[in-house]
Amino acid sequence: MKPIIGITSDVEPSAHKLQNTYIQAIIASGGIPFIIPMGVETDIGQITSIIDGLVISGGGDINPLEFNEEPIQQLGDVTPERDSVELGLVREMLNLDKPILGICRGHQILNVACGGTIYQDIAAQIATPLVQHNQKAKRDHQSHTVNVVQGTLLGSISMSGKILVNSFHHQAVKDIPSPLIVSGQSSDGIVEAIESTAHQFVIGVQWHPEALLQKEDQVSDRLFKAYIKACIERMVQVEYN
């Protein structure tokens, strides 16, 4: 039986939206995608009982009030109703120890859900020179390197100490709480990947592996397949308990 994977969606005044690449990545890796809309805060318990894994998708900025900061001038558009649903979903999935894959904004949401903070705008808040984190090339273009920490789950998946990724963000994780650890950084020190040491499979990546799959990137392929494998293993655990 294939695992059901909940994927969070973005919201505009008149529509929800989600890049098709997320859906295709889940299907290609052996899962069944289940799109989660906004406005379901009171139904999080039921949703997390149905889904076998959660993918937190990319999107706009996170409301800084969620990590006890005032908004700076460079903060972009925020969607508090999306923050509320995603933070609730992540916290409940962590409690259930069901697999989570956070992508771009989802990587940041994972950190905030665990009690961490983010840079509201890295160019305004970090003094050291930065690589281009909001690339001008196509979404499937690999624009900069990430140094992967060996001995981590991401390290075992990537099978390399250095990988190439795409990049579309101006925010980034800052303070990282336990049980999360850093598993990847760009050459300028920006945290590009985090993972939990207390859960079966909880990984956040700042890049977009679902877009890189369009060019058959092998690391992205292994990441999604490892995630779906973890979801299946969690299903089996539940069945035999």
N, C-alpha and C positions, 0 to 999 in steps of 0.2 A: 504494500500500500504506500502511495506517495504521501509525503508530508504536506500539510497545508501551511503556507507561508504568508503571514500577514505583512503587507507593505503599506506604510503610511503614505498619504497623499498630501499635496499642497492644495491651497484653496485660494481662489480669487473671488471677487464680489458675486459673480454669477456662475462659477463652475469650480469643480475640483479638477486637479490635473496631476498626471504622473507620466514621466518619460517611459515610452514603451520598452526601452532597453532594460529597465528593472524587471518587467514582466517576462521578457524573453530570456533574461539571464536565469531566472528561477525555473522556467519551463525547461530550458536546455540542460540545467543541472539536475533535473529530476524532481522538482517540486511543483505544487499547485499554487499559483498566486491568488491571494485574497486581498483585495484593496480595501483599506480601512479609511473611512471618511472622517471629517471633523464632526463634532457635536455628539460624540458617543461616550463622553466622560463617565456617565453613570452606568455604562454597560461594559466597562473595561474587564471586570471579572468574568463575564460571560464570554467575551471575545478571546481572552487569554486561555480560557478553558477549551476553546475550539481550535485555535491555531497551534501548530507544532513549533513554529519559529517566527521571529519578527525581524523584518528589515526596515530600518528607519531611513527614509530616503532624504535626498538633498533638498535645498530650498533656501528661503530667505533667512534673515537674522533672528536670533533668539532674544526675547525680551530680557534685558539685563536685571530686571527686578526679580527674575527667577533665581539669580545667584547673588542677590543683595547688593547690586550696584546701580548707580544712577546712569541714564543714557548719556553717552558723549555725542558730540556734534557729528561724528563720522558714522554713527549707527545708521543702518539702512532700515527698510520696512520690516516691521515685526507683525506676527500673527499670534496673539496671545492664546486664541482658542486652539491653534495647532500645538503650541507649546504644552498646553494643559493635557491634551490627549496623549501626546507622545511621551511626556514625562511619566504620566500614569501607567501607560503601557509598559515602558521600560522597567519601572520599579516593580510592577507585578510579575513581569517575565523573569526578573532577577530573583524574586521570591520563589518562583516555581522552578528555577534553574532550567529554563527553556532557552535554546540558542538565540542569540541576538547578533545581528550584523548592522552596525551603524555606518552610513555612508555620507561623507561630507558634513552637512548640517547634522546628520544622524550621529556621526562621530562626536560632535560637540554636545548634542542632546544627551548622549550616553554619559558623558563626563559630568554634566550638570545634574543629571538624575542621581548620580552617586555622591553628590555634594561638592563637585568641583566648580571651577570658574572658567571663563573664556576671555580672550582678548576681543573686545568689541570691534576693533580695527587694528590689525597688526602694523600697518604702516604708520599709524598715529601713536601707537603704544610701545613699539619696539624700536630702539635707537639704532641697532646694528643694520647694515645693509641686507636687504632681503632679495631672494630670487623672485622671479615673476610667479606669484601664486594665483593670479587670475589671468591665465594664458589667453593669447589672442588667436590661437590656432583652433582647429576643429576639436570636438570632444574626444575623439579617439586618438588624438596625438599625444604621445608621451613627451612631456615638456621638461621635467627635471627628475633628479635622482632622489631616492630615499634610502638611507642607511638603516638596515634591519638589524635589530638586536638579536643576536644568536641565543639559543636556549629558550626562546619564546615560542608560542603557538604560531605566530606569524612567521617566525624564522623557519619552523619546520615545514610550513606551507610554501613559502617562497623558495626555499632551498638555495638561497643566495644571501650574501651580506649586503648587496646593493641592488635595488630594482628601479625601473623607470616608471613614472606615473604621470597622469594628467593632473590639472590643477585649476580649480574654479572657486576660489574663496578669498574673503578678506578678513574673516574671523578665524580664530584658532583656539585650541584648548590651552589653558594656562596652568592653574593649580590642579593637580591630579590626585584624587583621594584614593586611599586603599579601599578595596582590593585591586584597583586599577594600576597598571604599570605601563610605562612607555615601551613600545615594541618597534617603533620606527620614527626617524627624524630626517628632515631635509638638511642640506648642507649648511643652511643658515640657522639651524637650531629649532625650527618650528616642529612641534610634535605632529607627526603624520599618522601615527597609529598607536592605539592603546588596546589593552586587553585585560580581562579579569583573571586573577590567580585563584579565585574562589569559586569559579563556575566552569561548567563543562565546555562551553563555547560562547564567549562574549568578546567580540572584536569590533573596534571602531577604526575606520580608515578615512583620512581626510580627502583622498582622491575618489575617482569614480570608476571602479573596476567594471561595472556593468557596461560602461561606454567603451572601455578598452577591449571587452569581449568581441566587439564588432570587428576588430582586427585580429581576433584569435590569440590575444595575449595569454600566455601560458600561466603566468602567476595569477591573473584574474580568474582563469578557468579553474585552477587548483583551489583558490579561495572559495569560490561558490560551491564547488563540489565537496570541499571539506565541511562547509557550513551545512549543506543538505545532508551529508553523511551524519553529522552531529544531531541533526533534527530526527533522522531515522532512528539513531541509537537511543535518543530520548523517548521516542514513541515505544520502542521495544521495552525500555525500562519500566514505563508506565504500565504496559500490557502485562508484565510479569510480576508487578508489585500488587 
